[in-house]
Amino acid sequence: MADIPVYLIAGFLDAGKTNFINGILEDGFARQDRTLLLCCEEGEEEYNPKALDNVTVITIEDEEELKCSYLKELEKKYRPQQVLIEYNGMWQMERLYREVLPANWVLYQIMTMVEASTFDLYAKNMGQLMMEKITNADMLVFNRCTPELRDSLRKRNLRMVNRRADIFLENVDGSSEDYLTGDECPFDLNQDVIDIPDDDFGVWYVDVMDHPDRYDGKLVHMKLIMCHSKKYPGIHCPGRFAMVCCENDVQFLGLIAKGDTLDQYENRDWIEVTARMSAEKHKAYKGVGPVMNVLSVAPCEKPAQEVVTF
């Protein structure tokens, strides 16, 4: 049975999903291959009929209708070569992955649309629904950005929660720009010792992983949990536990560390570290990554908030 690529367009109502789909259809996305378009949320915008000559549109109004058996029926009837899904912003995406998509429907790309002016409101009131769309996206587009909204979004450093996504800011005048400018740095690199506050470890971790050269030769100071790698015996990788999306999504963020006294500490011991950073090639990174050359280490009290949040 041939695989069918699935392109998922996610986001809340009025985020610009339909306009985005119109754009890719009008650019010839579905001109050659039979396309099934599942519309799970109807807003004010409509699909451009001139771009639907090779597209079958199926409206799904109730989440209970979205079942694997139903999708197999649609596949048999319409024989699509690719599928687009305009997903309802109030429906959880995990159910789609785990229960709904047939085995041969391969999720190729998740594109999340966000109305920039409502992002903070949705993130505050519907955090889990919003964050799953952010963290799972391969491409993230913030629509209708003003200069103030662009600055606000960049200050949030969204690379903390999704390091792989391509992020774009669509401006109110129709122009577009990359989220990253290449100049962002959340810490003052001119300090003699860069002190990483307990609550900002996640910010620093994302930045140092993305830009290990930026911190090469810099002194840093922070509190960490000791960890001795099981995968790479003899390698120390202290770090912090971080809640990326929700309580069920806690990950350990560790960095390679070198130092003569690190083996004196047990796993999960809290330590206070001063280290000189270097950018080195290491098998654990499968390339170049940040290495902490520890100059001083001592036991310490755990911080008030043990788990880092973004």
WOKALIN-V163871 format. One record per residue. N is the residue number from 1. PHI is phi as a letter, one per 40 degrees, with the letter a starting at -180 (999 if undefined). PSI is psi in whole degrees, -180 to 180 (none if undefined). OMEGA is omega in degrees with one decimal (none if undefined). Layout:
N;PHI;PSI;OMEGA / N;PHI;PSI;OMEGA
This chain:
1;999;126;-175.4 / 2;c;142;175.4 / 3;c;145;177.2 / 4;b;116;178.8 / 5;c;138;-180.0 / 6;b;131;177.6 / 7;b;116;-174.6 / 8;b;124;177.5 / 9;b;113;-173.5 / 10;b;164;178.7 / 11;i;166;-179.9 / 12;c;170;-179.6 / 13;d;138;179.2 / 14;g;21;178.2 / 15;c;-11;179.7 / 16;h;18;-176.7 / 17;c;-47;-177.0 / 18;c;-43;177.6 / 19;c;-38;178.7 / 20;c;-44;178.6 / 21;c;-42;176.5 / 22;d;-40;-179.8 / 23;c;-46;-177.8 / 24;c;-30;175.8 / 25;c;-42;-179.0 / 26;c;-24;178.0 / 27;c;5;176.0 / 28;g;14;-177.1 / 29;d;-38;-174.2 / 30;b;16;-176.6 / 31;c;-36;-173.3 / 32;c;-36;-173.6 / 33;b;139;176.4 / 34;c;130;-173.9 / 35;b;135;173.4 / 36;b;123;-179.5 / 37;b;113;178.8 / 38;c;115;-180.0 / 39;b;109;-177.2 / 40;b;1;-179.1 / 41;a;119;-178.9 / 42;b;118;176.6 / 43;b;-157;-178.4 / 44;c;-32;-179.2 / 45;c;153;178.6 / 46;b;157;176.6 / 47;c;143;179.0 / 48;c;114;-176.7 / 49;c;-25;-179.4 / 50;c;-17;-178.8 / 51;b;8;-173.2 / 52;b;18;-174.4 / 53;c;-21;179.0 / 54;b;22;-173.6 / 55;b;132;172.9 / 56;b;123;-179.1 / 57;b;125;176.6 / 58;b;125;179.0 / 59;c;131;178.0 / 60;b;107;-173.4 / 61;c;-29;-175.3 / 62;b;133;-179.0 / 63;d;-29;-179.9 / 64;c;-22;177.3 / 65;c;-24;-174.2 / 66;c;89;-178.6 / 67;b;155;-179.7 / 68;d;-43;-178.7 / 69;c;-38;179.3 / 70;c;-41;178.8 / 71;c;-35;176.9 / 72;c;-35;175.8 / 73;c;-43;178.7 / 74;c;-38;178.5 / 75;c;-44;-179.4 / 76;c;-38;-176.1 / 77;c;-43;-171.1 / 78;b;-13;178.4 / 79;f;55;-178.0 / 80;c;149;173.8 / 81;c;-12;174.5 / 82;a;157;-177.1 / 83;b;134;169.8 / 84;b;138;177.2 / 85;b;116;169.3 / 86;c;103;-167.6 / 87;c;145;178.1 / 88;c;128;-177.1 / 89;c;-20;-178.4 / 90;c;-2;178.9 / 91;c;139;179.1 / 92;c;138;-177.6 / 93;c;-28;-175.5 / 94;c;-37;178.1 / 95;c;-39;179.5 / 96;c;-45;-179.2 / 97;c;-46;-168.0 / 98;c;-34;-169.2 / 99;b;-27;-164.9 / 100;c;-50;-174.0 / 101;c;128;175.3 / 102;c;159;-174.2 / 103;c;-32;-178.3 / 104;c;2;173.7 / 105;c;103;-172.6 / 106;c;122;-178.9 / 107;c;103;-175.8 / 108;c;-41;-173.6 / 109;a;139;173.4 / 110;b;122;179.7 / 111;b;118;-176.9 / 112;b;127;176.9 / 113;b;137;-179.1 / 114;b;131;171.2 / 115;c;113;-170.2 / 116;d;-39;-174.6 / 117;c;-20;-179.1 / 118;b;3;-175.1 / 119;d;-49;-178.6 / 120;c;-40;-179.1 / 121;c;-48;179.7 / 122;c;-40;-179.6 / 123;c;-34;-178.9 / 124;c;-44;-172.3 / 125;c;-24;179.0 / 126;b;55;-171.1 / 127;d;-47;-175.4 / 128;c;-43;178.9 / 129;c;-41;179.2 / 130;c;-46;-172.8 / 131;c;-31;178.0 / 132;c;-30;177.4 / 133;c;-31;177.7 / 134;c;-48;-172.7 / 135;c;-25;-178.1 / 136;c;-5;-173.4 / 137;c;142;168.1 / 138;c;-29;174.7 / 139;b;135;-175.9 / 140;b;123;-177.1 / 141;b;123;174.2 / 142;c;118;-175.0 / 143;c;156;172.5 / 144;f;50;-178.7 / 145;c;132;167.6 / 146;c;167;176.7 / 147;d;-38;-179.6 / 148;c;-42;179.7 / 149;c;-37;177.2 / 150;c;-46;179.7 / 151;c;-42;-178.7 / 152;c;-43;-179.7 / 153;c;-39;180.0 / 154;c;-33;178.1 / 155;c;-27;179.6 / 156;c;-16;-179.4 / 157;f;67;-177.2 / 158;c;-11;174.8 / 159;c;-14;177.4 / 160;c;-36;-173.3 / 161;b;-14;175.7 / 162;a;103;-174.8 / 163;c;-14;-174.3 / 164;c;-20;-172.3 / 165;c;145;166.4 / 166;c;124;-175.1 / 167;b;131;-178.6 / 168;b;147;175.9 / 169;b;114;177.6 / 170;c;120;-174.6 / 171;c;163;-177.7 / 172;c;-22;179.5 / 173;c;5;178.3 / 174;g;-11;177.9 / 175;c;166;-177.3 / 176;b;149;176.4 / 177;a;155;176.9 / 178;c;146;176.6 / 179;c;-42;-179.5 / 180;c;132;176.4 / 181;b;-14;-177.7 / 182;g;-9;-177.0 / 183;b;-9;-174.9 / 184;c;132;172.2 / 185;a;119;-174.4 / 186;c;-2;-177.2 / 187;b;154;177.5 / 188;c;107;-176.3 / 189;c;-3;-179.5 / 190;c;-5;178.4 / 191;c;150;175.0 / 192;c;-43;175.4 / 193;b;123;179.3 / 194;c;109;-178.9 / 195;c;123;-179.1 / 196;c;105;179.1 / 197;d;152;-178.2 / 198;d;-44;-176.0 / 199;c;-14;-175.6 / 200;b;11;-179.7 / 201;d;-40;-179.6 / 202;c;-41;178.0 / 203;c;-47;-178.7 / 204;c;-41;-177.3 / 205;d;-47;179.7 / 206;c;-42;-177.5 / 207;c;-43;-177.5 / 208;c;-30;176.2 / 209;c;-36;178.6 / 210;c;-33;-174.6 / 211;b;65;-178.8 / 212;c;-31;179.8 / 213;c;-27;-178.8 / 214;c;-32;-176.1 / 215;b;2;-178.2 / 216;d;120;-179.9 / 217;g;-6;-178.0 / 218;c;146;172.9 / 219;c;135;179.2 / 220;b;156;-179.4 / 221;a;133;-178.0 / 222;a;169;172.1 / 223;c;138;-176.6 / 224;a;164;171.1 / 225;c;130;-180.0 / 226;c;140;175.9 / 227;a;131;175.0 / 228;b;122;-171.9 / 229;c;133;172.9 / 230;c;-34;-177.7 / 231;c;-35;-180.0 / 232;b;86;-177.1 / 233;d;136;180.0 / 234;g;-5;-179.7 / 235;c;131;176.8 / 236;c;138;-179.2 / 237;a;66;178.3 / 238;c;156;-179.3 / 239;a;-149;-179.8 / 240;a;152;170.3 / 241;c;141;-176.6 / 242;b;138;174.4 / 243;c;104;-174.3 / 244;c;-43;-176.1 / 245;b;-54;-177.6 / 246;a;-179;-174.9 / 247;c;-24;179.8 / 248;c;2;-175.5 / 249;b;56;178.7 / 250;c;128;-179.1 / 251;b;155;176.0 / 252;c;127;179.3 / 253;b;102;-176.6 / 254;b;159;176.7 / 255;b;148;176.1 / 256;c;132;179.8 / 257;b;144;177.7 / 258;b;137;179.1 / 259;i;144;-174.2 / 260;c;-27;-172.5 / 261;b;3;-176.2 / 262;c;-31;-178.5 / 263;c;-4;177.3 / 264;c;-10;-176.9 / 265;b;145;-179.7 / 266;c;161;172.7 / 267;d;137;179.1 / 268;g;4;169.5 / 269;c;140;174.4 / 270;c;132;-178.4 / 271;b;150;174.7 / 272;b;125;-168.1 / 273;b;139;164.4 / 274;b;128;-174.3 / 275;a;153;171.8 / 276;c;124;-176.5 / 277;c;149;172.1 / 278;a;154;175.7 / 279;b;113;-174.2 / 280;b;153;173.7 / 281;c;129;-177.7 / 282;a;142;-177.0 / 283;c;-31;179.5 / 284;c;-28;178.8 / 285;c;-10;-174.4 / 286;f;40;-178.2 / 287;i;-154;-179.3 / 288;c;136;178.4 / 289;a;175;-177.3 / 290;c;135;177.9 / 291;b;133;177.7 / 292;c;115;174.2 / 293;c;97;-168.2 / 294;c;126;178.1 / 295;c;-34;176.8 / 296;a;145;179.5 / 297;a;141;-179.8 / 298;a;152;176.0 / 299;c;152;-179.2 / 300;a;168;174.7 / 301;c;145;177.6 / 302;c;150;-179.7 / 303;c;165;-179.3 / 304;d;-39;178.6 / 305;b;105;-175.2 / 306;c;-37;-177.1 / 307;c;127;178.2 / 308;c;139;173.9 / 309;b;157;-178.4 / 310;b;none;none
